[in-house]
């Protein structure tokens, strides 16, 4: 009796803002410190800028799996199935947007054009691979 091996489902991919961006947060803190410590109590609000930037960098991500896409931003989360995706579109910041069949566009943070072959592979062919030579 031979068992046919089942194809393993690919593991989800997570696209995040590069951790090198945390250096910008550190630079803003260093630059804001002289003003924030000498200009009075209200100047301490300057530290809100790097704090918001830090939360944005750490929280924002796109997770793609074989069945669905999950987008997490600083203020919320969106999930949709690959079957709901009509196409992908490049936005003004060179990130991709998923155009859903309903007409809604969802930005896919940290996903770039160079990631299209990996998106195609994890979507099980629902998205065509632009690098294939067919």
VMD Tcl script that builds the backbone (N, CA, C; Angstrom):
set m [mol new atoms 402]
animate dup $m
set s [atomselect $m all]
$s set {name element resname resid chain x y z} {
  {N N UNK 1 A 0.842 -1.159 0.000}
  {CA C UNK 1 A 0.000 0.000 0.000}
  {C C UNK 1 A 0.900 1.239 0.000}
  {N N UNK 2 A 0.785 2.047 -1.024}
  {CA C UNK 2 A 1.618 3.239 -1.096}
  {C C UNK 2 A 0.772 4.475 -0.820}
  {N N UNK 3 A 1.357 5.341 -0.056}
  {CA C UNK 3 A 0.676 6.597 0.267}
  {C C UNK 3 A 1.203 7.684 -0.649}
  {N N UNK 4 A 0.295 8.443 -1.201}
  {CA C UNK 4 A 0.729 9.561 -2.025}
  {C C UNK 4 A 1.021 10.736 -1.112}
  {N N UNK 5 A 2.197 11.303 -1.255}
  {CA C UNK 5 A 2.533 12.433 -0.394}
  {C C UNK 5 A 1.688 13.650 -0.770}
  {N N UNK 6 A 1.118 14.263 0.258}
  {CA C UNK 6 A 0.326 15.459 0.016}
  {C C UNK 6 A 1.256 16.661 -0.083}
  {N N UNK 7 A 0.906 17.546 -0.985}
  {CA C UNK 7 A 1.716 18.748 -1.137}
  {C C UNK 7 A 1.564 19.605 0.115}
  {N N UNK 8 A 2.699 20.028 0.649}
  {CA C UNK 8 A 2.666 20.865 1.836}
  {C C UNK 8 A 2.201 22.253 1.462}
  {N N UNK 9 A 1.371 22.803 2.301}
  {CA C UNK 9 A 0.895 24.158 2.091}
  {C C UNK 9 A 2.032 25.108 2.452}
  {N N UNK 10 A 2.322 26.092 1.591}
  {CA C UNK 10 A 3.426 27.005 1.908}
  {C C UNK 10 A 3.142 27.809 3.179}
  {N N UNK 11 A 4.210 28.121 3.878}
  {CA C UNK 11 A 4.080 28.917 5.102}
  {C C UNK 11 A 3.783 30.365 4.725}
  {N N UNK 12 A 3.020 31.054 5.563}
  {CA C UNK 12 A 2.721 32.461 5.276}
  {C C UNK 12 A 3.991 33.313 5.232}
  {N N UNK 13 A 3.971 34.317 4.385}
  {CA C UNK 13 A 5.067 35.275 4.283}
  {C C UNK 13 A 4.632 36.570 4.940}
  {N N UNK 14 A 5.546 37.192 5.675}
  {CA C UNK 14 A 5.255 38.473 6.306}
  {C C UNK 14 A 6.210 39.518 5.739}
  {N N UNK 15 A 5.626 40.587 5.235}
  {CA C UNK 15 A 6.395 41.710 4.709}
  {C C UNK 15 A 6.296 42.844 5.719}
  {N N UNK 16 A 7.435 43.342 6.163}
  {CA C UNK 16 A 7.479 44.414 7.175}
  {C C UNK 16 A 8.339 45.565 6.683}
  {N N UNK 17 A 8.178 46.701 7.352}
  {CA C UNK 17 A 9.060 47.830 7.119}
  {C C UNK 17 A 10.441 47.414 7.623}
  {N N UNK 18 A 11.470 47.763 6.880}
  {CA C UNK 18 A 12.818 47.339 7.249}
  {C C UNK 18 A 13.201 47.842 8.642}
  {N N UNK 19 A 13.824 46.995 9.456}
  {CA C UNK 19 A 14.231 47.411 10.803}
  {C C UNK 19 A 15.273 48.529 10.799}
  {N N UNK 20 A 15.943 48.736 9.689}
  {CA C UNK 20 A 16.913 49.824 9.589}
  {C C UNK 20 A 16.219 51.170 9.790}
  {N N UNK 21 A 14.916 51.229 9.529}
  {CA C UNK 21 A 14.157 52.466 9.733}
  {C C UNK 21 A 14.146 52.886 11.196}
  {N N UNK 22 A 14.428 51.950 12.098}
  {CA C UNK 22 A 14.490 52.296 13.515}
  {C C UNK 22 A 15.642 53.255 13.798}
  {N N UNK 23 A 16.642 53.266 12.932}
  {CA C UNK 23 A 17.736 54.230 13.086}
  {C C UNK 23 A 17.233 55.657 12.912}
  {N N UNK 24 A 16.240 55.860 12.062}
  {CA C UNK 24 A 15.647 57.184 11.892}
  {C C UNK 24 A 14.952 57.622 13.176}
  {N N UNK 25 A 14.305 56.690 13.850}
  {CA C UNK 25 A 13.654 57.003 15.129}
  {C C UNK 25 A 14.699 57.451 16.137}
  {N N UNK 26 A 15.798 56.729 16.202}
  {CA C UNK 26 A 16.879 57.091 17.115}
  {C C UNK 26 A 17.446 58.466 16.773}
  {N N UNK 27 A 17.636 58.744 15.496}
  {CA C UNK 27 A 18.168 60.044 15.079}
  {C C UNK 27 A 17.213 61.182 15.455}
  {N N UNK 28 A 15.924 60.974 15.302}
  {CA C UNK 28 A 14.946 62.007 15.662}
  {C C UNK 28 A 14.960 62.249 17.169}
  {N N UNK 29 A 15.070 61.171 17.941}
  {CA C UNK 29 A 15.135 61.326 19.404}
  {C C UNK 29 A 16.368 62.129 19.796}
  {N N UNK 30 A 17.505 61.805 19.196}
  {CA C UNK 30 A 18.750 62.510 19.515}
  {C C UNK 30 A 18.642 63.982 19.134}
  {N N UNK 31 A 18.079 64.264 17.970}
  {CA C UNK 31 A 17.964 65.652 17.514}
  {C C UNK 31 A 16.923 66.436 18.315}
  {N N UNK 32 A 15.888 65.783 18.798}
  {CA C UNK 32 A 14.832 66.473 19.540}
  {C C UNK 32 A 15.208 66.711 21.001}
  {N N UNK 33 A 16.121 65.948 21.541}
  {CA C UNK 33 A 16.443 66.018 22.959}
  {C C UNK 33 A 16.915 67.405 23.407}
  {N N UNK 34 A 17.835 68.077 22.720}
  {CA C UNK 34 A 18.251 69.409 23.211}
  {C C UNK 34 A 17.074 70.397 23.294}
  {N N UNK 35 A 16.220 70.408 22.298}
  {CA C UNK 35 A 15.079 71.312 22.304}
  {C C UNK 35 A 14.041 70.881 23.343}
  {N N UNK 36 A 13.776 69.587 23.429}
  {CA C UNK 36 A 12.752 69.091 24.339}
  {C C UNK 36 A 13.138 69.293 25.804}
  {N N UNK 37 A 14.416 69.283 26.109}
  {CA C UNK 37 A 14.843 69.412 27.509}
  {C C UNK 37 A 15.089 70.850 27.929}
  {N N UNK 38 A 15.174 71.783 26.997}
  {CA C UNK 38 A 15.465 73.171 27.366}
  {C C UNK 38 A 14.327 74.142 27.065}
  {N N UNK 39 A 13.373 73.774 26.258}
  {CA C UNK 39 A 12.338 74.720 25.826}
  {C C UNK 39 A 11.065 74.630 26.663}
  {N N UNK 40 A 11.077 73.916 27.731}
  {CA C UNK 40 A 9.902 73.865 28.586}
  {C C UNK 40 A 9.145 72.555 28.446}
  {N N UNK 41 A 8.095 72.450 29.239}
  {CA C UNK 41 A 7.343 71.204 29.325}
  {C C UNK 41 A 6.652 70.837 28.023}
  {N N UNK 42 A 6.123 71.825 27.316}
  {CA C UNK 42 A 5.401 71.542 26.066}
  {C C UNK 42 A 6.317 70.976 24.987}
  {N N UNK 43 A 7.586 71.284 25.061}
  {CA C UNK 43 A 8.525 70.786 24.058}
  {C C UNK 43 A 8.721 69.276 24.169}
  {N N UNK 44 A 8.352 68.702 25.306}
  {CA C UNK 44 A 8.450 67.248 25.453}
  {C C UNK 44 A 7.523 66.526 24.490}
  {N N UNK 45 A 6.518 67.243 23.976}
  {CA C UNK 45 A 5.618 66.654 22.982}
  {C C UNK 45 A 6.362 66.289 21.686}
  {N N UNK 46 A 7.548 66.851 21.496}
  {CA C UNK 46 A 8.365 66.480 20.330}
  {C C UNK 46 A 8.659 64.989 20.302}
  {N N UNK 47 A 8.685 64.365 21.470}
  {CA C UNK 47 A 8.957 62.933 21.537}
  {C C UNK 47 A 7.807 62.095 20.986}
  {N N UNK 48 A 6.652 62.713 20.763}
  {CA C UNK 48 A 5.537 61.986 20.153}
  {C C UNK 48 A 5.842 61.607 18.708}
  {N N UNK 49 A 6.627 62.434 18.024}
  {CA C UNK 49 A 6.959 62.151 16.613}
  {C C UNK 49 A 7.715 60.833 16.495}
  {N N UNK 50 A 8.824 60.642 17.213}
  {CA C UNK 50 A 9.501 59.334 17.080}
  {C C UNK 50 A 8.683 58.180 17.654}
  {N N UNK 51 A 7.828 58.454 18.642}
  {CA C UNK 51 A 6.998 57.397 19.196}
  {C C UNK 51 A 5.994 56.884 18.162}
  {N N UNK 52 A 5.329 57.800 17.455}
  {CA C UNK 52 A 4.384 57.402 16.408}
  {C C UNK 52 A 5.120 56.681 15.282}
  {N N UNK 53 A 6.286 57.173 14.909}
  {CA C UNK 53 A 7.089 56.525 13.866}
  {C C UNK 53 A 7.503 55.119 14.291}
  {N N UNK 54 A 7.878 54.954 15.544}
  {CA C UNK 54 A 8.260 53.643 16.067}
  {C C UNK 54 A 7.082 52.669 16.003}
  {N N UNK 55 A 5.904 53.111 16.438}
  {CA C UNK 55 A 4.729 52.250 16.405}
  {C C UNK 55 A 4.392 51.881 14.964}
  {N N UNK 56 A 4.510 52.848 14.044}
  {CA C UNK 56 A 4.223 52.581 12.630}
  {C C UNK 56 A 5.171 51.517 12.078}
  {N N UNK 57 A 6.451 51.647 12.371}
  {CA C UNK 57 A 7.443 50.694 11.859}
  {C C UNK 57 A 7.199 49.291 12.421}
  {N N UNK 58 A 6.916 49.198 13.708}
  {CA C UNK 58 A 6.770 47.895 14.345}
  {C C UNK 58 A 5.433 47.226 14.046}
  {N N UNK 59 A 4.392 48.002 13.818}
  {CA C UNK 59 A 3.061 47.430 13.644}
  {C C UNK 59 A 2.698 47.139 12.189}
  {N N UNK 60 A 3.126 47.973 11.273}
  {CA C UNK 60 A 2.713 47.862 9.879}
  {C C UNK 60 A 3.331 46.639 9.224}
  {N N UNK 61 A 2.457 45.819 8.619}
  {CA C UNK 61 A 2.928 44.621 7.920}
  {C C UNK 61 A 1.840 44.058 7.025}
  {N N UNK 62 A 2.278 43.231 6.091}
  {CA C UNK 62 A 1.370 42.477 5.235}
  {C C UNK 62 A 1.754 41.011 5.368}
  {N N UNK 63 A 0.780 40.181 5.724}
  {CA C UNK 63 A 1.015 38.738 5.846}
  {C C UNK 63 A 0.176 38.048 4.787}
  {N N UNK 64 A 0.855 37.293 3.929}
  {CA C UNK 64 A 0.156 36.580 2.859}
  {C C UNK 64 A 0.310 35.082 3.084}
  {N N UNK 65 A -0.802 34.401 2.992}
  {CA C UNK 65 A -0.816 32.954 3.127}
  {C C UNK 65 A -1.464 32.348 1.896}
  {N N UNK 66 A -1.557 31.044 1.848}
  {CA C UNK 66 A -2.145 30.387 0.688}
  {C C UNK 66 A -3.628 30.718 0.489}
  {N N UNK 67 A -4.340 31.049 1.558}
  {CA C UNK 67 A -5.775 31.295 1.453}
  {C C UNK 67 A -6.167 32.763 1.561}
  {N N UNK 68 A -5.394 33.550 2.335}
  {CA C UNK 68 A -5.814 34.924 2.574}
  {C C UNK 68 A -4.644 35.874 2.715}
  {N N UNK 69 A -4.981 37.154 2.698}
  {CA C UNK 69 A -4.025 38.235 2.884}
  {C C UNK 69 A -4.492 39.027 4.101}
  {N N UNK 70 A -3.566 39.334 5.010}
  {CA C UNK 70 A -3.876 40.143 6.191}
  {C C UNK 70 A -2.971 41.370 6.178}
  {N N UNK 71 A -3.587 42.539 6.247}
  {CA C UNK 71 A -2.854 43.800 6.244}
  {C C UNK 71 A -3.064 44.458 7.599}
  {N N UNK 72 A -1.968 44.796 8.264}
  {CA C UNK 72 A -2.058 45.460 9.557}
  {C C UNK 72 A -1.400 46.820 9.449}
  {N N UNK 73 A -2.131 47.851 9.839}
  {CA C UNK 73 A -1.603 49.218 9.828}
  {C C UNK 73 A -1.607 49.762 11.246}
  {N N UNK 74 A -1.236 51.005 11.383}
  {CA C UNK 74 A -1.147 51.606 12.708}
  {C C UNK 74 A -2.522 51.707 13.377}
  {N N UNK 75 A -3.586 51.791 12.581}
  {CA C UNK 75 A -4.914 51.984 13.160}
  {C C UNK 75 A -5.877 50.819 12.962}
  {N N UNK 76 A -5.517 49.819 12.205}
  {CA C UNK 76 A -6.476 48.747 11.988}
  {C C UNK 76 A -5.894 47.553 11.271}
  {N N UNK 77 A -6.815 46.672 10.898}
  {CA C UNK 77 A -6.431 45.425 10.236}
  {C C UNK 77 A -7.482 45.101 9.180}
  {N N UNK 78 A -7.022 44.588 8.036}
  {CA C UNK 78 A -7.905 44.167 6.956}
  {C C UNK 78 A -7.495 42.770 6.528}
  {N N UNK 79 A -8.494 41.915 6.312}
  {CA C UNK 79 A -8.235 40.560 5.812}
  {C C UNK 79 A -9.140 40.305 4.622}
  {N N UNK 80 A -8.594 39.608 3.643}
  {CA C UNK 80 A -9.396 39.217 2.490}
  {C C UNK 80 A -8.791 37.977 1.861}
  {N N UNK 81 A -9.611 37.275 1.139}
  {CA C UNK 81 A -9.216 36.033 0.486}
  {C C UNK 81 A -8.542 36.350 -0.848}
  {N N UNK 82 A -7.695 35.433 -1.310}
  {CA C UNK 82 A -7.093 35.595 -2.628}
  {C C UNK 82 A -8.168 35.619 -3.713}
  {N N UNK 83 A -9.267 34.925 -3.484}
  {CA C UNK 83 A -10.354 34.908 -4.467}
  {C C UNK 83 A -11.024 36.265 -4.610}
  {N N UNK 84 A -10.874 37.133 -3.610}
  {CA C UNK 84 A -11.446 38.478 -3.665}
  {C C UNK 84 A -10.574 39.455 -4.455}
  {N N UNK 85 A -9.339 39.059 -4.779}
  {CA C UNK 85 A -8.401 39.956 -5.457}
  {C C UNK 85 A -8.629 39.898 -6.963}
  {N N UNK 86 A -8.964 41.050 -7.540}
  {CA C UNK 86 A -9.152 41.137 -8.993}
  {C C UNK 86 A -7.815 41.405 -9.681}
  {N N UNK 87 A -6.997 42.281 -9.079}
  {CA C UNK 87 A -5.696 42.608 -9.655}
  {C C UNK 87 A -4.845 43.310 -8.612}
  {N N UNK 88 A -3.611 43.577 -8.993}
  {CA C UNK 88 A -2.704 44.368 -8.164}
  {C C UNK 88 A -2.355 45.632 -8.926}
  {N N UNK 89 A -2.130 46.719 -8.179}
  {CA C UNK 89 A -1.796 47.993 -8.798}
  {C C UNK 89 A -0.644 48.611 -8.022}
  {N N UNK 90 A 0.246 49.282 -8.732}
  {CA C UNK 90 A 1.375 49.966 -8.123}
  {C C UNK 90 A 0.920 51.355 -7.703}
  {N N UNK 91 A 1.154 51.731 -6.436}
  {CA C UNK 91 A 0.742 53.061 -6.003}
  {C C UNK 91 A 1.896 54.047 -6.124}
  {N N UNK 92 A 1.651 55.282 -5.726}
  {CA C UNK 92 A 2.639 56.347 -5.889}
  {C C UNK 92 A 3.890 56.156 -5.040}
  {N N UNK 93 A 3.834 55.348 -4.010}
  {CA C UNK 93 A 5.004 55.099 -3.160}
  {C C UNK 93 A 5.725 53.805 -3.525}
  {N N UNK 94 A 5.357 53.234 -4.640}
  {CA C UNK 94 A 5.946 51.989 -5.132}
  {C C UNK 94 A 5.605 50.783 -4.284}
  {N N UNK 95 A 4.543 50.891 -3.505}
  {CA C UNK 95 A 4.001 49.732 -2.817}
  {C C UNK 95 A 2.844 49.231 -3.649}
  {N N UNK 96 A 2.502 47.991 -3.459}
  {CA C UNK 96 A 1.393 47.421 -4.225}
  {C C UNK 96 A 0.069 47.638 -3.504}
  {N N UNK 97 A -0.972 47.741 -4.301}
  {CA C UNK 97 A -2.338 47.789 -3.785}
  {C C UNK 97 A -3.086 46.618 -4.381}
  {N N UNK 98 A -3.885 45.971 -3.549}
  {CA C UNK 98 A -4.758 44.910 -4.036}
  {C C UNK 98 A -6.077 45.557 -4.426}
  {N N UNK 99 A -6.486 45.340 -5.665}
  {CA C UNK 99 A -7.777 45.819 -6.134}
  {C C UNK 99 A -8.745 44.650 -5.975}
  {N N UNK 100 A -9.705 44.823 -5.085}
  {CA C UNK 100 A -10.649 43.742 -4.797}
  {C C UNK 100 A -11.785 43.752 -5.815}
  {N N UNK 101 A -12.466 42.648 -5.930}
  {CA C UNK 101 A -13.580 42.533 -6.877}
  {C C UNK 101 A -14.693 43.533 -6.566}
  {N N UNK 102 A -14.773 43.963 -5.332}
  {CA C UNK 102 A -15.779 44.956 -4.944}
  {C C UNK 102 A -15.404 46.357 -5.411}
  {N N UNK 103 A -14.167 46.528 -5.908}
  {CA C UNK 103 A -13.694 47.831 -6.348}
  {C C UNK 103 A -12.837 48.533 -5.313}
  {N N UNK 104 A -12.844 48.043 -4.096}
  {CA C UNK 104 A -12.041 48.626 -3.029}
  {C C UNK 104 A -10.563 48.336 -3.270}
  {N N UNK 105 A -9.712 49.315 -2.956}
  {CA C UNK 105 A -8.268 49.128 -3.054}
  {C C UNK 105 A -7.682 49.074 -1.656}
  {N N UNK 106 A -6.819 48.097 -1.419}
  {CA C UNK 106 A -6.181 47.925 -0.119}
  {C C UNK 106 A -4.676 47.985 -0.329}
  {N N UNK 107 A -4.024 48.956 0.303}
  {CA C UNK 107 A -2.569 49.058 0.205}
  {C C UNK 107 A -1.937 47.882 0.929}
  {N N UNK 108 A -0.923 47.301 0.317}
  {CA C UNK 108 A -0.178 46.194 0.912}
  {C C UNK 108 A 1.163 46.745 1.396}
  {N N UNK 109 A 1.214 47.239 2.630}
  {CA C UNK 109 A 2.439 47.866 3.119}
  {C C UNK 109 A 3.639 46.928 3.058}
  {N N UNK 110 A 4.760 47.487 2.667}
  {CA C UNK 110 A 6.049 46.796 2.606}
  {C C UNK 110 A 6.135 45.776 1.479}
  {N N UNK 111 A 5.112 45.645 0.655}
  {CA C UNK 111 A 5.158 44.730 -0.488}
  {C C UNK 111 A 5.514 45.548 -1.723}
  {N N UNK 112 A 6.582 45.161 -2.373}
  {CA C UNK 112 A 7.083 45.885 -3.544}
  {C C UNK 112 A 6.915 45.035 -4.805}
  {N N UNK 113 A 7.196 45.628 -5.937}
  {CA C UNK 113 A 7.103 44.924 -7.213}
  {C C UNK 113 A 8.033 43.714 -7.233}
  {N N UNK 114 A 9.181 43.841 -6.634}
  {CA C UNK 114 A 10.142 42.721 -6.612}
  {C C UNK 114 A 9.602 41.500 -5.870}
  {N N UNK 115 A 8.540 41.671 -5.080}
  {CA C UNK 115 A 7.953 40.570 -4.326}
  {C C UNK 115 A 6.884 39.823 -5.101}
  {N N UNK 116 A 6.562 40.248 -6.322}
  {CA C UNK 116 A 5.505 39.612 -7.108}
  {C C UNK 116 A 5.715 38.115 -7.338}
  {N N UNK 117 A 6.935 37.631 -7.645}
  {CA C UNK 117 A 7.096 36.180 -7.812}
  {C C UNK 117 A 6.744 35.387 -6.545}
  {N N UNK 118 A 7.090 35.931 -5.372}
  {CA C UNK 118 A 6.749 35.237 -4.125}
  {C C UNK 118 A 5.242 35.281 -3.865}
  {N N UNK 119 A 4.606 36.397 -4.207}
  {CA C UNK 119 A 3.148 36.481 -4.063}
  {C C UNK 119 A 2.464 35.481 -4.974}
  {N N UNK 120 A 2.972 35.356 -6.188}
  {CA C UNK 120 A 2.403 34.405 -7.131}
  {C C UNK 120 A 2.521 32.977 -6.616}
  {N N UNK 121 A 3.673 32.662 -6.054}
  {CA C UNK 121 A 3.893 31.302 -5.545}
  {C C UNK 121 A 2.984 30.989 -4.365}
  {N N UNK 122 A 2.853 31.923 -3.446}
  {CA C UNK 122 A 2.046 31.630 -2.253}
  {C C UNK 122 A 0.554 31.671 -2.551}
  {N N UNK 123 A 0.158 32.385 -3.619}
  {CA C UNK 123 A -1.264 32.448 -3.965}
  {C C UNK 123 A -1.708 31.221 -4.757}
  {N N UNK 124 A -0.809 30.281 -4.941}
  {CA C UNK 124 A -1.089 29.049 -5.690}
  {C C UNK 124 A -1.530 29.343 -7.117}
  {N N UNK 125 A -0.906 30.324 -7.727}
  {CA C UNK 125 A -1.189 30.640 -9.122}
  {C C UNK 125 A -2.377 31.558 -9.342}
  {N N UNK 126 A -3.037 32.017 -8.283}
  {CA C UNK 126 A -4.168 32.934 -8.474}
  {C C UNK 126 A -3.694 34.269 -9.035}
  {N N UNK 127 A -2.457 34.617 -8.685}
  {CA C UNK 127 A -1.814 35.786 -9.282}
  {C C UNK 127 A -0.759 35.286 -10.246}
  {N N UNK 128 A -0.743 35.779 -11.474}
  {CA C UNK 128 A 0.283 35.316 -12.407}
  {C C UNK 128 A 1.661 35.835 -12.029}
  {N N UNK 129 A 2.671 35.046 -12.305}
  {CA C UNK 129 A 4.058 35.439 -12.045}
  {C C UNK 129 A 4.558 36.247 -13.235}
  {N N UNK 130 A 4.866 37.531 -13.041}
  {CA C UNK 130 A 5.291 38.355 -14.177}
  {C C UNK 130 A 6.676 37.979 -14.714}
  {N N UNK 131 A 7.449 37.207 -13.952}
  {CA C UNK 131 A 8.782 36.851 -14.389}
  {C C UNK 131 A 8.825 35.546 -15.182}
  {N N UNK 132 A 7.683 34.852 -15.264}
  {CA C UNK 132 A 7.684 33.589 -16.006}
  {C C UNK 132 A 7.769 33.879 -17.500}
  {N N UNK 133 A 8.399 32.990 -18.215}
  {CA C UNK 133 A 8.659 33.185 -19.639}
  {C C UNK 133 A 7.652 32.438 -20.518}
  {N N UNK 134 A 6.406 32.422 -20.144}
  {CA C UNK 134 A 5.403 31.687 -20.923}
  {C C UNK 134 A 4.821 32.518 -22.000}
}
mol reanalyze $m
mol bondsrecalc $m
mol representation Tube
mol addrep $m
